[in-house]
Amino acid sequence: MNLHSCRYVLQMIWSTFGMSVRFYVAKTMKLLIMVLALEEPLKTSIFFWHGNRYLDLYE
């Protein structure tokens, strides 16, 4: 399979899936931003919970 046909196949795939891929990427980015906005309080509570567990284990 030479380079030209490879590029042609890639172009076909992109024209078929490109729109949905961009749509999913946009949705994923929105989700990531939402998760990151919630992440700080979540992370601190998880950290404290785990930290207490680890302290109990090591004492």
N, CA, C and O atoms as a Maestro MAE file, in Angstrom:
{
 s_m_m2io_version
 :::
 2.0.0
}

f_m_ct {
 s_m_title
 :::
 protein
 m_atom[236] {
  # First column is atom index #
  i_m_mmod_type
  r_m_x_coord
  r_m_y_coord
  r_m_z_coord
  i_m_residue_number
  s_m_chain_name
  s_m_pdb_residue_name
  s_m_pdb_atom_name
  i_m_atomic_number
  :::
  1 25 0.855 -1.193 0.000 1 A "MET " " N  " 7
  2 3 0.000 0.000 0.000 1 A "MET " " CA " 6
  3 2 0.891 1.243 0.000 1 A "MET " " C  " 6
  4 15 1.650 1.468 0.942 1 A "MET " " O  " 8
  5 25 0.796 2.030 -1.036 2 A "ASN " " N  " 7
  6 3 1.683 3.187 -1.115 2 A "ASN " " CA " 6
  7 2 1.113 4.385 -0.361 2 A "ASN " " C  " 6
  8 15 -0.012 4.347 0.139 2 A "ASN " " O  " 8
  9 25 1.902 5.434 -0.291 3 A "LEU " " N  " 7
  10 3 1.559 6.593 0.528 3 A "LEU " " CA " 6
  11 2 0.288 7.277 0.037 3 A "LEU " " C  " 6
  12 15 -0.518 7.744 0.842 3 A "LEU " " O  " 8
  13 25 0.105 7.339 -1.296 4 A "HIS " " N  " 7
  14 3 -1.043 8.054 -1.843 4 A "HIS " " CA " 6
  15 2 -2.348 7.397 -1.424 4 A "HIS " " C  " 6
  16 15 -3.278 8.076 -0.988 4 A "HIS " " O  " 8
  17 25 -2.418 6.071 -1.557 5 A "SER " " N  " 7
  18 3 -3.656 5.380 -1.180 5 A "SER " " CA " 6
  19 2 -3.869 5.459 0.334 5 A "SER " " C  " 6
  20 15 -5.007 5.514 0.801 5 A "SER " " O  " 8
  21 25 -2.783 5.464 1.089 6 A "CYS " " N  " 7
  22 3 -2.873 5.619 2.538 6 A "CYS " " CA " 6
  23 2 -3.530 6.949 2.882 6 A "CYS " " C  " 6
  24 15 -4.443 7.011 3.705 6 A "CYS " " O  " 8
  25 25 -3.051 8.010 2.240 7 A "ARG " " N  " 7
  26 3 -3.600 9.339 2.481 7 A "ARG " " CA " 6
  27 2 -5.065 9.392 2.054 7 A "ARG " " C  " 6
  28 15 -5.891 10.025 2.712 7 A "ARG " " O  " 8
  29 25 -5.379 8.720 0.944 8 A "TYR " " N  " 7
  30 3 -6.754 8.712 0.456 8 A "TYR " " CA " 6
  31 2 -7.678 8.053 1.476 8 A "TYR " " C  " 6
  32 15 -8.762 8.558 1.765 8 A "TYR " " O  " 8
  33 25 -7.234 6.920 2.014 9 A "VAL " " N  " 7
  34 3 -8.044 6.212 3.012 9 A "VAL " " CA " 6
  35 2 -8.227 7.072 4.255 9 A "VAL " " C  " 6
  36 15 -9.317 7.135 4.824 9 A "VAL " " O  " 8
  37 25 -7.145 7.736 4.672 10 A "LEU " " N  " 7
  38 3 -7.239 8.601 5.841 10 A "LEU " " CA " 6
  39 2 -8.218 9.745 5.600 10 A "LEU " " C  " 6
  40 15 -8.990 10.110 6.487 10 A "LEU " " O  " 8
  41 25 -8.181 10.306 4.390 11 A "GLN " " N  " 7
  42 3 -9.115 11.383 4.066 11 A "GLN " " CA " 6
  43 2 -10.548 10.867 4.097 11 A "GLN " " C  " 6
  44 15 -11.442 11.547 4.603 11 A "GLN " " O  " 8
  45 25 -10.775 9.666 3.556 12 A "MET " " N  " 7
  46 3 -12.117 9.090 3.589 12 A "MET " " CA " 6
  47 2 -12.588 8.901 5.027 12 A "MET " " C  " 6
  48 15 -13.718 9.245 5.372 12 A "MET " " O  " 8
  49 25 -11.707 8.350 5.859 13 A "ILE " " N  " 7
  50 3 -12.064 8.125 7.264 13 A "ILE " " CA " 6
  51 2 -12.367 9.449 7.945 13 A "ILE " " C  " 6
  52 15 -13.330 9.559 8.703 13 A "ILE " " O  " 8
  53 25 -11.529 10.469 7.669 14 A "TRP " " N  " 7
  54 3 -11.736 11.757 8.317 14 A "TRP " " CA " 6
  55 2 -13.036 12.397 7.871 14 A "TRP " " C  " 6
  56 15 -13.753 12.984 8.682 14 A "TRP " " O  " 8
  57 25 -13.350 12.286 6.562 15 A "SER " " N  " 7
  58 3 -14.590 12.897 6.089 15 A "SER " " CA " 6
  59 2 -15.799 12.163 6.668 15 A "SER " " C  " 6
  60 15 -16.861 12.759 6.850 15 A "SER " " O  " 8
  61 25 -15.637 10.870 6.956 16 A "THR " " N  " 7
  62 3 -16.742 10.115 7.530 16 A "THR " " CA " 6
  63 2 -16.881 10.400 9.020 16 A "THR " " C  " 6
  64 15 -17.978 10.688 9.500 16 A "THR " " O  " 8
  65 25 -15.773 10.320 9.750 17 A "PHE " " N  " 7
  66 3 -15.831 10.407 11.205 17 A "PHE " " CA " 6
  67 2 -15.425 11.764 11.757 17 A "PHE " " C  " 6
  68 15 -15.564 12.010 12.955 17 A "PHE " " O  " 8
  69 25 -14.928 12.644 10.903 18 A "GLY " " N  " 7
  70 3 -14.395 13.912 11.385 18 A "GLY " " CA " 6
  71 2 -15.395 14.717 12.193 18 A "GLY " " C  " 6
  72 15 -15.065 15.226 13.264 18 A "GLY " " O  " 8
  73 25 -16.629 14.838 11.681 19 A "MET " " N  " 7
  74 3 -17.634 15.634 12.366 19 A "MET " " CA " 6
  75 2 -17.940 15.048 13.736 19 A "MET " " C  " 6
  76 15 -17.974 15.774 14.729 19 A "MET " " O  " 8
  77 25 -18.163 13.741 13.796 20 A "SER " " N  " 7
  78 3 -18.504 13.130 15.080 20 A "SER " " CA " 6
  79 2 -17.330 13.200 16.038 20 A "SER " " C  " 6
  80 15 -17.510 13.383 17.242 20 A "SER " " O  " 8
  81 25 -16.106 13.053 15.490 21 A "VAL " " N  " 7
  82 3 -14.928 13.143 16.346 21 A "VAL " " CA " 6
  83 2 -14.841 14.529 16.979 21 A "VAL " " C  " 6
  84 15 -14.608 14.653 18.181 21 A "VAL " " O  " 8
  85 25 -15.030 15.573 16.165 22 A "ARG " " N  " 7
  86 3 -14.982 16.925 16.706 22 A "ARG " " CA " 6
  87 2 -16.086 17.138 17.738 22 A "ARG " " C  " 6
  88 15 -15.872 17.785 18.763 22 A "ARG " " O  " 8
  89 25 -17.274 16.584 17.456 23 A "PHE " " N  " 7
  90 3 -18.396 16.707 18.383 23 A "PHE " " CA " 6
  91 2 -18.040 16.048 19.722 23 A "PHE " " C  " 6
  92 15 -18.249 16.627 20.787 23 A "PHE " " O  " 8
  93 25 -17.500 14.832 19.645 24 A "TYR " " N  " 7
  94 3 -17.152 14.120 20.878 24 A "TYR " " CA " 6
  95 2 -16.024 14.814 21.628 24 A "TYR " " C  " 6
  96 15 -16.023 14.858 22.858 24 A "TYR " " O  " 8
  97 25 -15.060 15.357 20.881 25 A "VAL " " N  " 7
  98 3 -13.971 16.076 21.533 25 A "VAL " " CA " 6
  99 2 -14.513 17.285 22.278 25 A "VAL " " C  " 6
  100 15 -14.109 17.555 23.409 25 A "VAL " " O  " 8
  101 25 -15.437 18.018 21.640 26 A "ALA " " N  " 7
  102 3 -16.025 19.182 22.299 26 A "ALA " " CA " 6
  103 2 -16.776 18.765 23.559 26 A "ALA " " C  " 6
  104 15 -16.647 19.404 24.604 26 A "ALA " " O  " 8
  105 25 -17.563 17.691 23.460 27 A "LYS " " N  " 7
  106 3 -18.302 17.215 24.627 27 A "LYS " " CA " 6
  107 2 -17.345 16.781 25.734 27 A "LYS " " C  " 6
  108 15 -17.570 17.063 26.911 27 A "LYS " " O  " 8
  109 25 -16.261 16.083 25.337 28 A "THR " " N  " 7
  110 3 -15.305 15.617 26.326 28 A "THR " " CA " 6
  111 2 -14.625 16.793 27.013 28 A "THR " " C  " 6
  112 15 -14.401 16.762 28.223 28 A "THR " " O  " 8
  113 25 -14.295 17.834 26.242 29 A "MET " " N  " 7
  114 3 -13.665 19.004 26.836 29 A "MET " " CA " 6
  115 2 -14.601 19.667 27.842 29 A "MET " " C  " 6
  116 15 -14.170 20.060 28.927 29 A "MET " " O  " 8
  117 25 -15.889 19.793 27.485 30 A "LYS " " N  " 7
  118 3 -16.859 20.375 28.408 30 A "LYS " " CA " 6
  119 2 -16.922 19.552 29.692 30 A "LYS " " C  " 6
  120 15 -16.934 20.097 30.795 30 A "LYS " " O  " 8
  121 25 -16.962 18.222 29.525 31 A "LEU " " N  " 7
  122 3 -17.019 17.326 30.675 31 A "LEU " " CA " 6
  123 2 -15.781 17.493 31.540 31 A "LEU " " C  " 6
  124 15 -15.868 17.549 32.767 31 A "LEU " " O  " 8
  125 25 -14.604 17.573 30.874 32 A "LEU " " N  " 7
  126 3 -13.355 17.739 31.613 32 A "LEU " " CA " 6
  127 2 -13.357 19.037 32.407 32 A "LEU " " C  " 6
  128 15 -12.913 19.074 33.554 32 A "LEU " " O  " 8
  129 25 -13.864 20.108 31.784 33 A "ILE " " N  " 7
  130 3 -13.896 21.400 32.479 33 A "ILE " " CA " 6
  131 2 -14.806 21.316 33.693 33 A "ILE " " C  " 6
  132 15 -14.473 21.828 34.762 33 A "ILE " " O  " 8
  133 25 -15.976 20.660 33.525 34 A "MET " " N  " 7
  134 3 -16.882 20.481 34.648 34 A "MET " " CA " 6
  135 2 -16.213 19.682 35.761 34 A "MET " " C  " 6
  136 15 -16.291 20.045 36.935 34 A "MET " " O  " 8
  137 25 -15.544 18.574 35.370 35 A "VAL " " N  " 7
  138 3 -14.880 17.731 36.364 35 A "VAL " " CA " 6
  139 2 -13.777 18.510 37.074 35 A "VAL " " C  " 6
  140 15 -13.614 18.395 38.288 35 A "VAL " " O  " 8
  141 25 -13.018 19.307 36.312 36 A "LEU " " N  " 7
  142 3 -11.939 20.081 36.918 36 A "LEU " " CA " 6
  143 2 -12.491 21.133 37.870 36 A "LEU " " C  " 6
  144 15 -11.880 21.435 38.895 36 A "LEU " " O  " 8
  145 25 -13.658 21.693 37.524 37 A "ALA " " N  " 7
  146 3 -14.270 22.677 38.409 37 A "ALA " " CA " 6
  147 2 -14.680 22.015 39.725 37 A "ALA " " C  " 6
  148 15 -14.588 22.625 40.790 37 A "ALA " " O  " 8
  149 25 -15.134 20.754 39.642 38 A "LEU " " N  " 7
  150 3 -15.528 20.039 40.857 38 A "LEU " " CA " 6
  151 2 -14.355 19.371 41.541 38 A "LEU " " C  " 6
  152 15 -14.462 18.919 42.681 38 A "LEU " " O  " 8
  153 25 -13.214 19.309 40.830 39 A "GLU " " N  " 7
  154 3 -12.155 18.413 41.270 39 A "GLU " " CA " 6
  155 2 -11.501 18.886 42.562 39 A "GLU " " C  " 6
  156 15 -11.173 18.063 43.416 39 A "GLU " " O  " 8
  157 25 -11.305 20.183 42.723 40 A "GLU " " N  " 7
  158 3 -10.544 20.661 43.878 40 A "GLU " " CA " 6
  159 2 -11.156 20.215 45.203 40 A "GLU " " C  " 6
  160 15 -10.460 19.580 45.994 40 A "GLU " " O  " 8
  161 25 -12.430 20.518 45.485 41 A "PRO " " N  " 7
  162 3 -12.995 20.039 46.752 41 A "PRO " " CA " 6
  163 2 -13.004 18.519 46.836 41 A "PRO " " C  " 6
  164 15 -12.784 17.939 47.900 41 A "PRO " " O  " 8
  165 25 -13.267 17.872 45.675 42 A "LEU " " N  " 7
  166 3 -13.289 16.411 45.653 42 A "LEU " " CA " 6
  167 2 -11.919 15.855 46.000 42 A "LEU " " C  " 6
  168 15 -11.790 14.930 46.801 42 A "LEU " " O  " 8
  169 25 -10.886 16.444 45.376 43 A "LYS " " N  " 7
  170 3 -9.534 15.941 45.581 43 A "LYS " " CA " 6
  171 2 -9.119 16.122 47.042 43 A "LYS " " C  " 6
  172 15 -8.526 15.222 47.636 43 A "LYS " " O  " 8
  173 25 -9.428 17.273 47.615 44 A "THR " " N  " 7
  174 3 -9.013 17.504 48.992 44 A "THR " " CA " 6
  175 2 -9.717 16.544 49.932 44 A "THR " " C  " 6
  176 15 -9.092 16.029 50.860 44 A "THR " " O  " 8
  177 25 -11.012 16.288 49.716 45 A "SER " " N  " 7
  178 3 -11.712 15.364 50.603 45 A "SER " " CA " 6
  179 2 -11.168 13.949 50.441 45 A "SER " " C  " 6
  180 15 -10.981 13.238 51.429 45 A "SER " " O  " 8
  181 25 -10.913 13.535 49.192 46 A "ILE " " N  " 7
  182 3 -10.351 12.193 48.973 46 A "ILE " " CA " 6
  183 2 -8.970 12.106 49.614 46 A "ILE " " C  " 6
  184 15 -8.620 11.101 50.232 46 A "ILE " " O  " 8
  185 25 -8.188 13.180 49.456 47 A "PHE " " N  " 7
  186 3 -6.841 13.182 50.026 47 A "PHE " " CA " 6
  187 2 -6.904 13.054 51.542 47 A "PHE " " C  " 6
  188 15 -6.155 12.275 52.131 47 A "PHE " " O  " 8
  189 25 -7.790 13.810 52.173 48 A "PHE " " N  " 7
  190 3 -7.889 13.746 53.627 48 A "PHE " " CA " 6
  191 2 -8.346 12.364 54.075 48 A "PHE " " C  " 6
  192 15 -7.842 11.814 55.054 48 A "PHE " " O  " 8
  193 25 -9.313 11.810 53.341 49 A "TRP " " N  " 7
  194 3 -9.815 10.483 53.700 49 A "TRP " " CA " 6
  195 2 -8.701 9.448 53.603 49 A "TRP " " C  " 6
  196 15 -8.479 8.659 54.521 49 A "TRP " " O  " 8
  197 25 -8.004 9.472 52.463 50 A "HIS " " N  " 7
  198 3 -6.905 8.520 52.281 50 A "HIS " " CA " 6
  199 2 -5.782 8.792 53.281 50 A "HIS " " C  " 6
  200 15 -5.197 7.863 53.837 50 A "HIS " " O  " 8
  201 25 -5.487 10.074 53.502 51 A "GLY " " N  " 7
  202 3 -4.435 10.422 54.433 51 A "GLY " " CA " 6
  203 2 -4.727 9.868 55.821 51 A "GLY " " C  " 6
  204 15 -3.838 9.320 56.473 51 A "GLY " " O  " 8
  205 25 -5.983 10.010 56.279 52 A "ASN " " N  " 7
  206 3 -6.334 9.473 57.588 52 A "ASN " " CA " 6
  207 2 -6.204 7.962 57.614 52 A "ASN " " C  " 6
  208 15 -5.730 7.389 58.595 52 A "ASN " " O  " 8
  209 25 -6.628 7.314 56.527 53 A "ARG " " N  " 7
  210 3 -6.503 5.860 56.448 53 A "ARG " " CA " 6
  211 2 -5.034 5.456 56.544 53 A "ARG " " C  " 6
  212 15 -4.691 4.536 57.286 53 A "ARG " " O  " 8
  213 25 -4.168 6.138 55.799 54 A "TYR " " N  " 7
  214 3 -2.750 5.786 55.795 54 A "TYR " " CA " 6
  215 2 -2.128 6.045 57.164 54 A "TYR " " C  " 6
  216 15 -1.301 5.265 57.635 54 A "TYR " " O  " 8
  217 25 -2.533 7.152 57.802 55 A "LEU " " N  " 7
  218 3 -1.993 7.449 59.131 55 A "LEU " " CA " 6
  219 2 -2.397 6.352 60.105 55 A "LEU " " C  " 6
  220 15 -1.588 5.918 60.925 55 A "LEU " " O  " 8
  221 25 -3.660 5.897 60.018 56 A "ASP " " N  " 7
  222 3 -4.105 4.815 60.903 56 A "ASP " " CA " 6
  223 2 -3.297 3.551 60.650 56 A "ASP " " C  " 6
  224 15 -2.955 2.822 61.581 56 A "ASP " " O  " 8
  225 25 -2.991 3.294 59.359 57 A "LEU " " N  " 7
  226 3 -2.244 2.078 59.044 57 A "LEU " " CA " 6
  227 2 -0.835 2.128 59.613 57 A "LEU " " C  " 6
  228 15 -0.324 1.121 60.103 57 A "LEU " " O  " 8
  229 25 -0.202 3.303 59.549 58 A "TYR " " N  " 7
  230 3 1.219 3.374 59.886 58 A "TYR " " CA " 6
  231 2 1.465 3.590 61.373 58 A "TYR " " C  " 6
  232 15 2.596 3.435 61.833 58 A "TYR " " O  " 8
  233 25 0.433 3.943 62.134 59 A "GLU " " N  " 7
  234 3 0.665 4.198 63.564 59 A "GLU " " CA " 6
  235 2 0.756 2.907 64.346 59 A "GLU " " C  " 6
  236 15 0.948 2.935 65.562 59 A "GLU " " O  " 8
  :::
 }
 m_bond[235] {
  # First column is bond index #
  i_m_from
  i_m_to
  i_m_order
  :::
  1 1 2 1
  2 2 3 1
  3 3 4 2
  4 3 5 1
  5 5 6 1
  6 6 7 1
  7 7 8 2
  8 7 9 1
  9 9 10 1
  10 10 11 1
  11 11 12 2
  12 11 13 1
  13 13 14 1
  14 14 15 1
  15 15 16 2
  16 15 17 1
  17 17 18 1
  18 18 19 1
  19 19 20 2
  20 19 21 1
  21 21 22 1
  22 22 23 1
  23 23 24 2
  24 23 25 1
  25 25 26 1
  26 26 27 1
  27 27 28 2
  28 27 29 1
  29 29 30 1
  30 30 31 1
  31 31 32 2
  32 31 33 1
  33 33 34 1
  34 34 35 1
  35 35 36 2
  36 35 37 1
  37 37 38 1
  38 38 39 1
  39 39 40 2
  40 39 41 1
  41 41 42 1
  42 42 43 1
  43 43 44 2
  44 43 45 1
  45 45 46 1
  46 46 47 1
  47 47 48 2
  48 47 49 1
  49 49 50 1
  50 50 51 1
  51 51 52 2
  52 51 53 1
  53 53 54 1
  54 54 55 1
  55 55 56 2
  56 55 57 1
  57 57 58 1
  58 58 59 1
  59 59 60 2
  60 59 61 1
  61 61 62 1
  62 62 63 1
  63 63 64 2
  64 63 65 1
  65 65 66 1
  66 66 67 1
  67 67 68 2
  68 67 69 1
  69 69 70 1
  70 70 71 1
  71 71 72 2
  72 71 73 1
  73 73 74 1
  74 74 75 1
  75 75 76 2
  76 75 77 1
  77 77 78 1
  78 78 79 1
  79 79 80 2
  80 79 81 1
  81 81 82 1
  82 82 83 1
  83 83 84 2
  84 83 85 1
  85 85 86 1
  86 86 87 1
  87 87 88 2
  88 87 89 1
  89 89 90 1
  90 90 91 1
  91 91 92 2
  92 91 93 1
  93 93 94 1
  94 94 95 1
  95 95 96 2
  96 95 97 1
  97 97 98 1
  98 98 99 1
  99 99 100 2
  100 99 101 1
  101 101 102 1
  102 102 103 1
  103 103 104 2
  104 103 105 1
  105 105 106 1
  106 106 107 1
  107 107 108 2
  108 107 109 1
  109 109 110 1
  110 110 111 1
  111 111 112 2
  112 111 113 1
  113 113 114 1
  114 114 115 1
  115 115 116 2
  116 115 117 1
  117 117 118 1
  118 118 119 1
  119 119 120 2
  120 119 121 1
  121 121 122 1
  122 122 123 1
  123 123 124 2
  124 123 125 1
  125 125 126 1
  126 126 127 1
  127 127 128 2
  128 127 129 1
  129 129 130 1
  130 130 131 1
  131 131 132 2
  132 131 133 1
  133 133 134 1
  134 134 135 1
  135 135 136 2
  136 135 137 1
  137 137 138 1
  138 138 139 1
  139 139 140 2
  140 139 141 1
  141 141 142 1
  142 142 143 1
  143 143 144 2
  144 143 145 1
  145 145 146 1
  146 146 147 1
  147 147 148 2
  148 147 149 1
  149 149 150 1
  150 150 151 1
  151 151 152 2
  152 151 153 1
  153 153 154 1
  154 154 155 1
  155 155 156 2
  156 155 157 1
  157 157 158 1
  158 158 159 1
  159 159 160 2
  160 159 161 1
  161 161 162 1
  162 162 163 1
  163 163 164 2
  164 163 165 1
  165 165 166 1
  166 166 167 1
  167 167 168 2
  168 167 169 1
  169 169 170 1
  170 170 171 1
  171 171 172 2
  172 171 173 1
  173 173 174 1
  174 174 175 1
  175 175 176 2
  176 175 177 1
  177 177 178 1
  178 178 179 1
  179 179 180 2
  180 179 181 1
  181 181 182 1
  182 182 183 1
  183 183 184 2
  184 183 185 1
  185 185 186 1
  186 186 187 1
  187 187 188 2
  188 187 189 1
  189 189 190 1
  190 190 191 1
  191 191 192 2
  192 191 193 1
  193 193 194 1
  194 194 195 1
  195 195 196 2
  196 195 197 1
  197 197 198 1
  198 198 199 1
  199 199 200 2
  200 199 201 1
  201 201 202 1
  202 202 203 1
  203 203 204 2
  204 203 205 1
  205 205 206 1
  206 206 207 1
  207 207 208 2
  208 207 209 1
  209 209 210 1
  210 210 211 1
  211 211 212 2
  212 211 213 1
  213 213 214 1
  214 214 215 1
  215 215 216 2
  216 215 217 1
  217 217 218 1
  218 218 219 1
  219 219 220 2
  220 219 221 1
  221 221 222 1
  222 222 223 1
  223 223 224 2
  224 223 225 1
  225 225 226 1
  226 226 227 1
  227 227 228 2
  228 227 229 1
  229 229 230 1
  230 230 231 1
  231 231 232 2
  232 231 233 1
  233 233 234 1
  234 234 235 1
  235 235 236 2
  :::
 }
}
